[in-house]
Amino acid sequence: MISKFTNLGILSSAMDFINFFLNLAVPPACLVMLAFAWPTLCFIRACERLYNTLYTMENMEDKVVIITGASSGIGEQIAYEYAKRGASLLLVARREDRLRGISEKARHFGAKQVLITAADVVKEDDCRRFVNEAITY
Ligand SMILES: NC(=O)c1ccc[n+]([C@@H]2O[C@H](COP(=O)([O-])OP(=O)(O)OC[C@H]3O[C@@H](n4cnc5c(N)ncnc54)[C@H](OP(=O)(O)O)[C@@H]3O)[C@@H](O)[C@H]2O)c1
């Protein structure tokens, strides 16, 4: 009986010691790890992003890309992204005047060639027309 209590006492002291050690060591260790790991992680991510930008950018030099809705918003930005990859662009929207300015900018970004065409994608004939233009680019 006495020996059982003694064993429990030793076990309890050991647990107290482990708790004391963990309370003392773990929080500062976590802070130190965070202080070193966070900048390292940020550096690795920046390198990865740079590598992806430099070496995995798709080469579109022999491709023709039709972009509908290219006169503003998402379509306009997509046009610039493909221009940076050297693609030939066919920009489609109803407002031809806006497409002109965007085509200039796309050439500046590196587009191989830029054609603009005023078309309404609701009209089937218009769609046929600009798809044929892209085929015979
Ligand atoms: N921006 C966002 O955060 C967001 C988020 C989720 C979803 N969306 C959706 O994504 C689409 C584009 O958004 P956005 O912000 O880029 O809009 P936006 O700036 O208004 O651009 C719409 C483009 O579509 C063209 N367009 C509209 N009707 C057309 C038609 N019948 N024929 C040919 N071109 C036509 C417009 O050019 P013309 O007027 O010159 O024809 C314009 O170039 C929208 O459907 C929007 O609801 C946008």
The ligand as a Tripos MOL2 file, in Angstrom:
@<TRIPOS>MOLECULE
LIG
   48    52     1     0     0
SMALL
NO_CHARGES

@<TRIPOS>ATOM
      1 N1        -15.1290   42.6010  -62.0700 N.am      1 LIG1
      2 C1        -15.4010   41.7030  -61.1820 C.2       1 LIG1
      3 O1        -14.9390   41.7550  -60.0370 O.2       1 LIG1
      4 C2        -16.2800   40.5150  -61.5380 C.ar      1 LIG1
      5 C3        -16.4760   39.5240  -60.5990 C.ar      1 LIG1
      6 C4        -17.2610   38.4220  -60.9410 C.ar      1 LIG1
      7 C5        -17.8310   38.3340  -62.1940 C.ar      1 LIG1
      8 N2        -17.6310   39.3250  -63.0840 N.ar      1 LIG1
      9 C6        -18.2440   39.1900  -64.3990 C.3       1 LIG1
     10 O2        -17.2370   39.1450  -65.4010 O.3       1 LIG1
     11 C7        -17.6900   39.8290  -66.5640 C.3       1 LIG1
     12 C8        -16.7090   40.9410  -66.9260 C.3       1 LIG1
     13 O3        -16.5870   41.8240  -65.8250 O.3       1 LIG1
     14 P1        -15.8660   43.2230  -65.9810 P.3       1 LIG1
     15 O4        -15.7080   43.7750  -64.6330 O.co2     1 LIG1
     16 O5        -14.6770   43.0500  -66.8280 O.co2     1 LIG1
     17 O6        -17.0210   44.0610  -66.7350 O.3       1 LIG1
     18 P2        -16.8950   45.3470  -67.6950 P.3       1 LIG1
     19 O7        -15.7150   46.1720  -67.3180 O.co2     1 LIG1
     20 O8        -18.2280   45.9500  -67.7800 O.co2     1 LIG1
     21 O9        -16.5370   44.6750  -69.0940 O.3       1 LIG1
     22 C9        -17.5060   44.0470  -69.8570 C.3       1 LIG1
     23 C10       -16.9260   43.8830  -71.2420 C.3       1 LIG1
     24 O10       -17.8150   43.1060  -72.0200 O.3       1 LIG1
     25 C11       -18.0810   43.7900  -73.2190 C.3       1 LIG1
     26 N3        -19.4340   43.4590  -73.6590 N.ar      1 LIG1
     27 C12       -20.5750   43.5780  -72.9510 C.ar      1 LIG1
     28 N4        -21.6060   43.1700  -73.6880 N.ar      1 LIG1
     29 C13       -21.1100   42.8020  -74.8900 C.ar      1 LIG1
     30 C14       -21.6760   42.2960  -76.0900 C.ar      1 LIG1
     31 N5        -23.0020   42.0870  -76.2130 N.pl3     1 LIG1
     32 N6        -20.8660   42.0160  -77.1220 N.ar      1 LIG1
     33 C15       -19.5290   42.2220  -77.0270 C.ar      1 LIG1
     34 N7        -18.9380   42.6700  -75.9330 N.ar      1 LIG1
     35 C16       -19.7230   42.9750  -74.8640 C.ar      1 LIG1
     36 C17       -17.9230   45.2750  -72.8910 C.3       1 LIG1
     37 O11       -17.5080   45.9950  -74.0270 O.3       1 LIG1
     38 P3        -18.4990   46.9150  -74.9170 P.3       1 LIG1
     39 O12       -19.4470   47.5700  -73.9930 O.co2     1 LIG1
     40 O13       -17.5560   47.8520  -75.5940 O.co2     1 LIG1
     41 O14       -19.1500   45.9700  -75.8710 O.co2     1 LIG1
     42 C18       -16.7410   45.2160  -71.9210 C.3       1 LIG1
     43 O15       -15.5310   45.1810  -72.6270 O.3       1 LIG1
     44 C19       -19.0850   40.3530  -66.2440 C.3       1 LIG1
     45 O16       -19.9970   39.4140  -66.7440 O.3       1 LIG1
     46 C20       -19.1110   40.3780  -64.7410 C.3       1 LIG1
     47 O17       -20.4320   40.2180  -64.2700 O.3       1 LIG1
     48 C21       -16.8650   40.4120  -62.7890 C.ar      1 LIG1
@<TRIPOS>BOND
     1     1     2 1
     2     2     3 2
     3     2     4 1
     4     4     5 ar
     5     4    48 ar
     6     5     6 ar
     7     6     7 ar
     8     7     8 ar
     9     8     9 1
    10     8    48 ar
    11     9    10 1
    12     9    46 1
    13    10    11 1
    14    11    12 1
    15    11    44 1
    16    12    13 1
    17    13    14 1
    18    14    15 2
    19    14    16 1
    20    14    17 1
    21    17    18 1
    22    18    19 2
    23    18    20 1
    24    18    21 1
    25    21    22 1
    26    22    23 1
    27    23    24 1
    28    23    42 1
    29    24    25 1
    30    25    26 1
    31    25    36 1
    32    26    27 ar
    33    26    35 ar
    34    27    28 ar
    35    28    29 ar
    36    29    30 ar
    37    29    35 ar
    38    30    31 1
    39    30    32 ar
    40    32    33 ar
    41    33    34 ar
    42    34    35 ar
    43    36    37 1
    44    36    42 1
    45    37    38 1
    46    38    39 2
    47    38    40 1
    48    38    41 1
    49    42    43 1
    50    44    45 1
    51    44    46 1
    52    46    47 1
@<TRIPOS>SUBSTRUCTURE
     1 LIG1         1 GROUP 0 **** ****
